[in-house]
Amino acid sequence: MSLMSRVLFVALALGAGAATAAPAAADLVPGVDYTEIEGGQPYAPLAGKIEVVEVFGYTCPHCAHFEPQLAQWAARLPKNVRFTPVPAAFGGNWDAYARAYFAADQLGVAKRSHQAMFQAIHDKQTLPTQNVSPQELAMFYASYGIAPQRYIDTLKSEAVNTRFQAARTFVQREQVPGTPALIINGVYLVRGRDFDQLLRNADALIARIQAGPGAAR
């Protein structure tokens, strides 16, 4: 699926509909507020946590718009909820930026640089949406104290490739339709008419899992 179709699929799902009141966990409607993923599994072992994964793409304008609101929401999550960004390894031009994220994470600068990467692509336009080179990425991360050659070596490392392949397996298994996407415990794809409702439905699903003994599988 092309970049635009991946983005537009979710853009239409999130749409410009008016926000509604936060649903109670018992009031969530399958197929409207969430989709249960057949055969879904967590991205990483739960270890007693509830997992919230955001599948994102740096070149996705909706992800860029969502990021500040999502970051504030994630910062308020309960201690037993683990929030994990996972770059969309959909193939083609998505993959270079997916690897870029994992290289930054290996080097310990992903959190500090995450919002700035969106801004570099969408606001400042100092990085391209397509065919970004390792050298261009290395120059971006140099501002975070990473020597360019060290970044390029990490980008090409087996550790990054292993994480990239795990992300690709996850988005394929979970049948992720586009970005941004929120997936809880690998089982629930959260839905909503806009970003506010998306996060309210995620809160309600988290509450449902917390209320149900053994539900956080």
ABEGO torsion letter per residue (X at the ends): XBAAAAAAAAAAAAEABBBBBBBBAAABBBGAABBBBBGBBBABBAGGBBBBBBBBBAABAAAAAAAAAAAAAAAABBAABBBBBBBBBAEEAAAAAAAAAAAAAAAGAAAAAAAAAAAAAAAAGABBABGBBAAAAAAAAAAAGBBAAAAAAAAABAAAAAAAAAAAAAAAAAGBAEOBBBBBGGABBBBEABAAAAAAAAAAAAAAAAABBGABX
